[in-house]
Amino acid sequence: MRRVLLAAPRSFCAGVDRAIEIVERLLEKHGPPVYVRHQIVHNDHVVKRLERLGAVFVDHEDEIPAGAICVLSAHGVAPAVKENCERRGLVVVDAVCPLVSKVHAEARRYADSGHLVALVGHADHVEVIGTRGERPEQTVVVESPEDARALETHGKPVAVVTQTTLSLDDVAETVDALGERFGDLRRPAADDICYATQNRQDAVKAMAAEGATLILVIGSETSSNARRLVEVAERAGAEGLLIDGESGLEPDLLQGHEAVGLTAGASTPEELVALVLRSLASLGYEELQELEVAREDVHFRLPREVAAKA
């Protein structure tokens, strides 16, 4: 019998839920347009739905008319962006994930106490760009163990912070390489890693251990955490495949796989999971088993500008 192993947790995390609700409430309260700097979250389906409601996504705050609402995306921005928004008279609403804001605060604190901040992450990711912007002169992005071994500190003590959408597994080798080179490190706390990223990766490992030989990850190409889930599947011995939804599910991809795992990145709507499950059932994968590795009951408070309903 062909079967589907369904990951739990999957789909939206608390930071994504909060960011989307902020945009929805602003549209309800003020009407369109509501401008959002960068994609609110890295999922094309979410962005297109909000665009239909009247959200306008821009790459730079200079594209927003003076005096208009500017929502800062969940990934965070450098202080220079906020300063530019203020200069231009924009009404800034902060939809930055509180876990990202926490890492920003750590980066400032470490830099201001004389440390070189080693920011472990992907240099071109918008979250890393924002975090580095807190103290650019005292922060170096470290993408790999090779970067760690080549890092020059000029005598400064090293403190490590990380991109939140990586997992402990992702960063361990790089942080260990920094430790081997510099000895005493201020290491990142476990809760610097997004709980949702870790939980979703643990669920992927559980599906592979339970016999899933193909693991489908629903998410957009732009989603760092979704792409990491594919890598985790492959490291766990399964074939990993990123699909954008049911449209990416071709029957020949399933050939030779009796047990298929299914999960979704933290910025992927749950309705896409339901559509893919329906497609899998129509292709003969009718037995469904949910594998729960953790329960998530995290909720982040909305900013005061939108906390009261219109």
PELINNOR-V806114 format. One record per residue. RES is the residue in one small letter. SS is DSSP state (2 for helix, 1 for strand, 0 for the rest). PSI is psi in degrees with one decimal (999 if undefined). D_LAST is the distance of its C-alpha to the last C-alpha in Angstrom with 2 decimals. Layout:
RES_SS_PSI_D_LAST / RES_SS_PSI_D_LAST
This chain:
m_0_125.3_51.20 / r_0_139.9_48.61 / r_1_158.9_45.61 / v_1_129.6_42.23 / l_1_121.5_41.27 / l_1_124.1_37.49 / a_1_141.7_36.19 / a_1_124.5_33.87 / p_0_166.2_31.70 / r_0_172.5_30.63 / s_0_-153.0_27.66 / f_0_138.1_24.36 / c_0_175.3_24.62 / a_2_-37.1_22.01 / g_2_-37.5_21.72 / v_2_-45.7_21.17 / d_2_-47.1_18.57 / r_2_-46.8_16.62 / a_2_-44.4_17.13 / i_2_-42.2_16.07 / e_2_-35.3_12.85 / i_2_-48.2_12.03 / v_2_-43.4_12.78 / e_2_-43.9_10.97 / r_2_-37.8_7.54 / l_2_-40.0_8.54 / l_2_-40.0_9.72 / e_2_-38.8_6.81 / k_2_-41.8_4.89 / h_2_-15.3_8.47 / g_0_164.5_10.68 / p_0_159.7_14.08 / p_0_149.9_16.07 / v_1_122.8_14.92 / y_1_140.1_18.26 / v_1_124.5_19.47 / r_1_115.1_22.81 / h_0_164.6_24.97 / q_0_132.1_24.07 / i_0_-41.7_21.10 / v_0_161.9_23.53 / h_0_70.9_27.01 / n_0_123.2_26.65 / d_2_-36.1_27.19 / h_2_-43.2_25.51 / v_2_-46.9_22.20 / v_2_-45.4_22.44 / k_2_-38.7_23.38 / r_2_-43.3_20.57 / l_2_-33.4_17.93 / e_2_-39.6_20.04 / r_2_-28.9_19.86 / l_2_-14.3_16.05 / g_0_5.6_16.54 / a_1_143.8_17.10 / v_1_118.7_20.28 / f_1_131.1_22.51 / v_1_156.4_25.09 / d_0_-22.4_28.05 / h_0_144.1_27.99 / e_2_-20.8_25.64 / d_2_-15.8_28.08 / e_2_-6.0_26.91 / i_0_131.6_23.46 / p_0_142.3_23.38 / a_0_137.0_23.40 / g_0_-9.2_20.14 / a_0_166.0_18.02 / i_1_134.6_15.75 / c_1_112.0_18.15 / v_1_129.3_17.31 / l_1_130.7_20.43 / s_0_168.5_21.50 / a_0_-19.1_22.31 / h_0_-12.9_25.94 / g_0_158.4_25.81 / v_0_162.7_27.33 / a_0_154.7_30.16 / p_2_-32.9_29.67 / a_2_-31.6_31.09 / v_2_-45.8_28.09 / k_2_-40.0_25.68 / e_2_-40.9_28.21 / n_2_-38.2_28.37 / c_2_-43.3_24.60 / e_2_-43.6_24.82 / r_2_-35.4_27.86 / r_0_2.9_26.11 / g_0_25.5_23.16 / l_0_148.5_20.60 / v_1_102.1_17.22 / v_1_129.1_17.96 / v_1_123.8_15.65 / d_1_109.0_18.04 / a_0_18.5_17.90 / v_0_135.1_21.56 / c_0_131.7_22.79 / p_2_-28.3_23.72 / l_2_-34.4_27.19 / v_2_-43.3_27.72 / s_2_-36.7_26.68 / k_2_-42.0_29.27 / v_2_-38.8_31.98 / h_2_-45.1_31.19 / a_2_-39.5_31.73 / e_2_-42.6_34.97 / a_2_-42.7_36.22 / r_2_-45.9_35.78 / r_2_-46.0_37.48 / y_2_-45.3_40.39 / a_2_-41.0_40.98 / d_2_-15.2_40.92 / s_0_15.0_43.46 / g_0_7.1_45.93 / h_0_153.1_45.35 / l_1_125.6_45.37 / v_1_115.7_42.20 / a_1_108.4_43.07 / l_1_106.4_39.88 / v_1_120.2_40.67 / g_0_-170.0_38.83 / h_0_120.1_38.88 / a_0_-30.7_39.25 / d_0_1.8_37.44 / h_0_139.4_34.32 / v_2_-33.3_31.20 / e_2_-42.6_30.60 / v_2_-40.2_34.18 / i_2_-42.8_33.98 / g_2_-44.9_31.03 / t_2_-44.3_32.80 / r_2_-31.9_36.08 / g_0_-13.2_34.46 / e_0_-46.4_33.97 / r_0_73.2_37.74 / p_2_-31.3_39.39 / e_2_-24.3_42.84 / q_2_9.5_43.00 / t_1_134.0_41.44 / v_1_129.7_43.33 / v_1_129.1_41.92 / v_1_110.9_44.20 / e_0_-16.6_43.91 / s_0_165.7_46.98 / p_2_-32.4_49.87 / e_2_-43.1_51.94 / d_2_-41.9_49.54 / a_2_-42.4_49.74 / r_2_-21.6_53.53 / a_2_-3.2_53.65 / l_0_133.9_51.25 / e_0_127.8_52.77 / t_0_-11.3_51.43 / h_0_40.4_54.01 / g_0_-5.6_54.45 / k_0_145.5_50.83 / p_0_153.0_49.64 / v_1_133.6_47.21 / a_1_140.7_43.79 / v_1_131.5_42.03 / v_1_162.0_38.34 / t_1_154.7_37.15 / q_0_130.6_34.68 / t_0_-27.0_32.39 / t_0_13.7_32.65 / l_0_169.7_36.39 / s_0_169.3_38.04 / l_2_-38.2_40.64 / d_2_-42.0_43.22 / d_2_-42.0_42.15 / v_2_-15.5_42.58 / a_2_-47.6_45.49 / e_2_-40.2_48.32 / t_2_-43.3_47.04 / v_2_-39.3_46.37 / d_2_-38.9_49.79 / a_2_-37.9_51.43 / l_2_-40.8_49.95 / g_2_-40.0_51.29 / e_2_-35.1_54.71 / r_2_-38.8_54.86 / f_2_-3.1_53.56 / g_0_-110.1_54.14 / d_0_116.3_51.84 / l_1_147.0_48.22 / r_1_107.5_44.88 / r_0_155.8_43.56 / p_0_140.6_39.97 / a_0_152.4_38.63 / a_2_-32.1_38.04 / d_2_4.9_34.33 / d_2_-29.0_34.13 / i_0_132.3_34.39 / c_0_126.4_31.17 / y_2_-36.4_31.60 / a_2_-39.2_30.20 / t_2_-48.0_32.77 / q_2_-46.0_35.55 / n_2_-42.6_34.60 / r_2_-34.7_34.42 / q_2_-39.1_37.76 / d_2_-37.5_39.33 / a_2_-37.4_38.34 / v_2_-44.3_40.04 / k_2_-39.5_43.16 / a_2_-38.2_43.17 / m_2_-41.1_43.08 / a_2_-41.5_45.99 / a_2_-27.8_47.90 / e_0_-0.9_47.38 / g_0_3.5_49.07 / a_0_121.2_46.50 / t_0_-15.2_48.53 / l_1_128.2_45.70 / i_1_117.3_42.16 / l_1_129.1_39.47 / v_1_117.7_36.48 / i_1_123.6_33.47 / g_0_167.2_31.86 / s_0_154.9_31.90 / e_0_-29.5_34.81 / t_0_-8.9_32.57 / s_0_113.2_31.57 / s_2_-45.5_33.81 / n_2_-31.7_33.22 / a_2_-42.2_33.97 / r_2_-35.4_37.16 / r_2_-34.7_38.21 / l_2_-37.0_37.96 / v_2_-44.2_40.51 / e_2_-39.8_42.77 / v_2_-42.1_42.53 / a_2_-44.4_43.56 / e_2_-37.2_46.53 / r_2_-28.0_47.58 / a_0_1.4_47.54 / g_0_3.6_50.01 / a_0_168.1_47.86 / e_1_132.0_47.12 / g_1_140.8_43.56 / l_1_125.7_41.71 / l_1_122.7_38.32 / i_1_151.6_36.85 / d_0_-8.2_33.67 / g_0_-162.5_33.28 / e_2_-25.0_35.52 / s_2_-22.1_36.78 / g_2_5.4_38.54 / l_0_95.8_40.40 / e_0_135.3_43.93 / p_2_-34.3_46.39 / d_2_-19.0_49.12 / l_2_-24.0_47.00 / l_2_-6.0_47.37 / q_0_130.8_51.15 / g_0_2.1_53.03 / h_0_109.6_50.03 / e_0_-33.7_50.16 / a_1_119.5_47.27 / v_1_130.5_44.16 / g_1_148.3_41.40 / l_1_129.4_37.77 / t_1_177.7_34.93 / a_1_141.0_31.88 / g_0_165.7_30.76 / a_0_-9.7_27.78 / s_0_15.6_25.70 / t_0_128.2_26.82 / p_0_144.4_24.68 / e_2_-26.8_26.31 / e_2_-27.5_26.55 / l_2_-32.4_29.20 / v_2_-44.5_31.20 / a_2_-40.0_31.27 / l_2_-41.1_32.54 / v_2_-39.3_35.23 / l_2_-40.7_36.31 / r_2_-42.2_36.78 / s_2_-42.1_38.86 / l_2_-40.6_40.93 / a_2_-38.9_41.65 / s_2_-19.1_42.87 / l_0_10.7_45.22 / g_0_0.1_46.75 / y_0_79.1_44.68 / e_0_-23.1_43.88 / e_1_129.0_44.30 / l_1_128.9_41.14 / q_1_122.5_41.19 / e_1_130.8_38.21 / l_1_109.4_39.24 / e_1_120.5_36.95 / v_0_-15.8_37.81 / a_0_157.5_34.86 / r_0_132.6_31.78 / e_0_122.2_28.56 / d_0_32.2_26.06 / v_0_134.1_24.59 / h_0_134.3_20.87 / f_0_138.7_19.55 / r_0_142.3_16.87 / l_0_151.1_13.82 / p_0_154.3_13.96 / r_2_-27.3_12.35 / e_2_-23.6_10.46 / v_2_0.7_8.20 / a_2_-36.1_9.17 / a_0_131.0_6.46 / k_0_148.4_3.79 / a_0_999_0.00
